[in-house]
């Protein structure tokens, strides 16, 4: 096609480290797992396609195709006192003219299809979304310029070295061509692997930067927060000044990220057992607090002021571990005085 050209794709700098929960703010454009409504032509701004001039053309061309043949035919036969015959005779060419005017001035796309037409006057792609739209007759479009808008699903894994263990992260990304930036997508529409590979590399760099200074336990406990940050980064508000998405990848490739999620974090078996033991201990602490008629915060205060002794706490913990389905010896793997100190310090 005459509008095929290669773009320059940029990779934004990796994001800063994970903030605290209070520092996490959802951007105004936040859309996590937003499969949402089907693609709509309303997503295309008037800067990318001026609708009013196209509508005026279709209306004026249609009116002219009806008025001229019937008017000329009626006027001619009026000279012979047969205006009605002239009117009916003029309807045939008028109907043909109206048909060709509408055929050249309208475009219809199915629900999950867009059209990337080429305007030779300005040498730019003109995007058309699903539905019926007015167009200009000199815009060039072929069957190859029909762009499917179905969602592309891409899963991959990366490995990140935390401060205590190596973590394997399972990532899910779902994207589809962007109606607003369809011109950019035409450059890579036949190169889906390049899009996925670039997303993989960017996410690997971003998550490595964020998680490499954290412990394995910290990473496992912050999956929801990481997903919020990823959604902000990849599905945040478009920068008004630059007109680009936060990472710029979506704008440069002409895609919309509709889902991005860290699905799962896996650790080596020995590290996983240690983390599971910590989870079991946390659940057991809540059970102990309930038996004593205390909230977790009240249990902390009771351990601090001595109303609950470490020995008493340890006995209850052993009972809680047994009742939760764990062998009694698991409690021996937990340093009860150290656990008490950790609870008090929280």
C-alpha positions in Angstrom: 0.0 0.0 0.0 1.2 3.6 -0.6 1.0 4.4 3.1 3.2 1.6 4.4 6.2 3.0 6.3 8.3 2.0 9.2 7.9 3.9 12.5 10.4 4.5 15.2 9.4 2.7 18.4 10.6 4.1 21.7 10.9 2.3 25.0 10.2 4.5 28.1 12.5 4.2 31.0 11.7 1.5 33.6 9.5 2.6 36.4 10.6 3.5 39.9 10.4 1.1 42.8 7.1 0.0 44.3 5.6 2.7 46.5 3.8 2.1 49.8 0.0 1.5 49.7 -0.7 5.1 50.6 1.4 6.3 47.7 -0.4 4.2 45.1 -2.8 6.5 43.2 -5.1 5.4 40.4 -4.8 7.6 37.4 -7.9 9.2 35.9 -7.7 6.9 32.9 -7.3 3.7 35.0 -8.9 0.7 33.3 -7.8 -2.7 34.8 -9.1 -5.8 33.0 -11.3 -3.4 31.0 -12.5 -5.6 28.2 -15.4 -3.1 28.3 -17.6 -2.3 25.4 -16.8 -3.3 21.8 -14.7 -0.9 19.8 -16.6 2.2 18.8 -16.0 4.8 16.0 -16.4 7.4 18.7 -12.9 6.5 19.9 -11.6 8.3 16.8 -11.0 12.0 17.4 -12.1 14.7 14.9 -8.4 15.4 14.4 -7.9 12.0 12.9 -11.0 12.1 10.8 -13.2 15.2 10.2 -16.7 13.8 10.0 -18.6 17.0 9.1 -16.9 17.6 5.7 -17.5 14.0 4.7 -21.1 14.1 5.7 -21.6 17.3 3.7 -20.1 15.7 0.7 -22.4 12.7 0.8 -25.5 14.8 1.3 -24.6 17.3 -1.5 -23.6 14.6 -3.9 -26.8 12.6 -3.2 -29.0 15.7 -3.6 -27.2 16.6 -6.9 -27.5 13.1 -8.3 -31.3 13.3 -7.7 -31.9 16.9 -8.7 -29.9 17.2 -11.9 -31.2 14.3 -14.0 -34.9 14.8 -12.9 -34.6 18.6 -13.3 -33.1 18.5 -16.8 -35.4 15.8 -18.0 -38.5 17.6 -16.6 -37.4 20.9 -18.1 -36.8 19.4 -21.5 -40.1 17.6 -21.8 -41.9 20.6 -20.4 -41.2 22.2 -23.7 -43.4 19.6 -25.2 -46.0 19.9 -22.5 -44.9 16.5 -21.0 -43.3 17.5 -17.7 -44.7 14.5 -15.8 -43.2 12.1 -18.4 -39.9 14.0 -18.1 -39.9 13.6 -14.3 -40.4 9.9 -14.5 -37.9 9.5 -17.2 -35.3 11.4 -15.2 -35.8 9.1 -12.2 -33.8 6.3 -13.8 -30.5 8.2 -14.2 -31.2 9.9 -10.9 -31.5 6.5 -9.2 -28.2 5.3 -10.8 -26.5 8.6 -9.8 -27.7 8.3 -6.2 -26.5 4.7 -6.0 -23.0 5.6 -7.2 -22.9 8.6 -4.9 -23.7 6.6 -1.9 -21.4 3.8 -2.9 -18.4 6.1 -3.2 -19.4 8.2 -0.2 -20.3 5.6 2.4 -18.2 2.9 4.1 -19.5 0.2 6.4 -17.4 -1.9 8.7 -18.6 -5.0 10.7 -18.4 -4.7 14.5 -14.9 -6.0 15.0 -13.3 -4.5 11.9 -11.8 -1.1 11.1 -10.7 0.5 7.9 -7.4 2.3 7.3 -8.1 4.4 4.2 -5.4 6.5 2.5 -5.9 10.2 1.8 -3.6 11.1 -1.1 -4.1 14.9 -0.6 -2.4 14.9 2.8 -0.6 11.5 2.6 -2.1 10.2 5.8 -4.2 7.3 7.0 -7.8 8.0 7.7 -9.3 5.6 10.3 -12.9 4.3 10.2 -14.3 2.3 13.0 -17.2 -0.2 13.0 -20.5 1.0 11.6 -21.7 3.1 8.7 -19.7 6.3 7.9 -19.5 9.1 5.4 -16.2 9.2 3.4 -14.6 11.1 0.6 -14.5 9.5 -2.9 -10.8 10.0 -3.5 -9.7 8.1 -0.4 -7.9 4.8 -1.4 -8.8 1.6 0.4 -8.6 -2.1 -0.5 -9.5 -5.3 1.2 -6.0 -5.4 2.7 -6.8 -2.2 4.6 -9.5 -3.9 6.7 -8.0 -4.2 10.2 -9.5 -6.9 12.6 -10.1 -5.5 16.0 -10.2 -8.8 17.9 -8.3 -9.0 21.2 -4.8 -10.7 21.0 -4.0 -12.7 24.1 -0.3 -13.1 25.0 1.2 -14.9 28.1 4.8 -15.2 29.0 7.1 -15.7 32.0 10.1 -13.8 33.2 12.5 -14.5 36.1 13.5 -11.8 38.6 16.1 -12.1 41.3 14.7 -10.7 44.6 16.9 -10.1 47.6 16.1 -13.6 49.0 15.2 -15.9 46.0 14.7 -16.0 42.3 11.0 -15.5 41.3 9.3 -16.7 38.2 6.5 -14.3 37.1 3.6 -15.3 34.9 2.3 -12.3 32.9 -0.9 -12.0 30.9 -1.4 -9.2 28.3 -4.3 -8.7 26.1 -4.3 -6.0 23.4 -6.0 -5.0 20.2 -5.5 -2.4 17.5 -6.2 1.2 18.6 -8.8 3.0 16.5 -7.3 6.4 17.5 -3.8 5.3 16.4 -4.7 3.0 13.6 -2.2 4.8 11.3 0.7 3.5 13.5 -0.8 0.0 13.7 -0.7 -0.3 9.9 3.1 -0.2 10.1 3.2 -3.4 12.2 -0.2 -5.1 11.5 1.6 -8.1 10.0 4.3 -8.3 12.7 2.4 -9.4 15.8 5.6 -11.2 17.2 7.4 -7.8 17.2 4.7 -6.2 19.3 4.7 -9.1 21.8 8.5 -9.3 22.0 8.8 -5.5 22.7 6.1 -5.7 25.4 7.9 -8.7 27.0 11.2 -6.8 27.1 9.7 -3.6 28.5 7.8 -5.5 31.2 10.9 -7.6 32.1 12.9 -4.4 32.5 10.2 -2.6 34.5 9.4 -5.5 36.9 13.1 -6.3 37.4 13.7 -2.7 38.4 10.8 -2.7 40.8 11.2 -6.1 42.5 15.0 -6.7 42.6 15.3 -4.7 45.8 12.5 -6.6 47.5 12.3 -9.9 49.4 10.5 -12.9 48.2 7.9 -12.6 50.9 7.3 -9.0 50.1 6.8 -9.7 46.4 4.4 -12.5 47.0 2.3 -10.3 49.3 2.0 -7.4 46.9 0.5 -8.9 43.7 -2.6 -6.7 43.8 -0.5 -3.6 44.2 1.7 -4.6 41.3 -1.3 -5.1 39.1 -2.7 -1.7 40.0 0.7 -0.1 39.1 0.9 -2.0 35.8 -2.6 -0.9 34.9 -1.7 2.7 35.7 1.4 2.4 33.6 -0.1 0.7 30.6 -3.7 1.8 30.7 -3.4 5.3 32.2 -4.5 8.6 30.8 -3.1 9.9 27.6 -0.6 12.8 28.0 -2.4 15.9 26.8 0.8 17.6 25.7 2.4 14.7 23.9 -0.7 12.8 22.9 1.0 9.5 24.0 0.2 6.8 26.5 2.3 6.6 29.8 4.7 4.0 28.4 4.5 5.4 24.8 4.5 1.7 23.5 0.8 1.6 22.9 0.8 4.9 20.9 3.9 4.0 18.9 2.5 0.6 18.0 -1.1 1.8 17.6 -2.5 -0.7 20.1 -4.7 -0.5 23.2 -3.8 -2.7 26.2 -7.1 -4.0 27.5 -5.7 -6.4 30.2 -2.4 -6.6 31.9 -1.9 -8.8 34.9 0.7 -10.5 37.0 -1.1 -13.8 37.3 1.3 -15.8 39.5 4.6 -15.7 41.2 6.6 -18.9 41.8 9.6 -19.5 44.0 12.0 -22.5 44.4 10.4 -25.3 46.5 12.4 -24.6 49.6 11.6 -20.9 49.5 7.9 -21.7 48.8 7.8 -24.0 51.9 9.2 -21.2 54.0 6.7 -18.7 52.8 3.8 -21.2 53.3 5.0 -21.7 56.9 4.8 -18.0 57.4 1.3 -17.9 56.0 0.3 -20.7 58.3 1.7 -18.9 61.3 -0.2 -15.7 60.4 -3.5 -17.6 60.2 -2.7 -19.4 63.5 -2.1 -16.0 65.1 -5.5 -14.8 64.1 -7.0 -18.0 65.6 -5.2 -17.4 68.9 -6.4 -13.9 69.1 -10.0 -15.2 68.5 -9.7 -17.8 71.3 -8.5 -15.1 73.7 -11.3 -12.8 72.8 -8.9 -10.3 71.3 -8.4 -8.6 67.9 -5.0 -9.0 66.3 -4.1 -5.5 67.5 -5.3 -6.3 71.0 -3.2 -9.5 71.0 -0.2 -7.4 70.1 -0.8 -5.1 73.1 -1.4 -8.0 75.4 2.0 -9.6 74.4 3.7 -6.2 74.8 2.4 -5.6 78.3 2.7 -9.2 79.5 -1.0 -10.1 79.9 -0.3 -12.9 77.4 3.1 -14.6 78.0 5.2 -16.1 75.3 4.7 -19.6 76.8 0.9 -19.2 76.8 1.1 -17.8 73.3 3.2 -20.7 72.1 0.8 -23.3 73.6 -2.1 -21.7 71.7 -0.1 -21.5 68.5 0.7 -25.2 68.7 -3.0 -26.0 69.1 -3.9 -23.6 66.2 -1.4 -25.2 63.9 -2.7 -28.7 64.7 -6.4 -27.7 64.2 -5.5 -26.0 60.9 -4.4 -29.4 59.6 -0.7 -29.0 60.1 1.5 -31.5 62.0 2.4 -30.4 65.6 6.1 -30.4 64.8 5.6 -27.4 62.5 5.3 -25.2 65.5 8.8 -26.2 66.5 10.1 -24.7 63.3 8.8 -21.3 64.4 10.9 -19.3 66.8 8.1 -18.3 69.2 10.1 -15.6 71.1 11.2 -14.2 67.7 7.6 -14.4 66.4 6.4 -12.6 69.5 8.9 -9.8 69.0 7.9 -9.5 65.3 4.2 -9.2 66.3 5.0 -6.5 68.9 7.1 -4.5 66.5 4.4 -4.3 63.8 
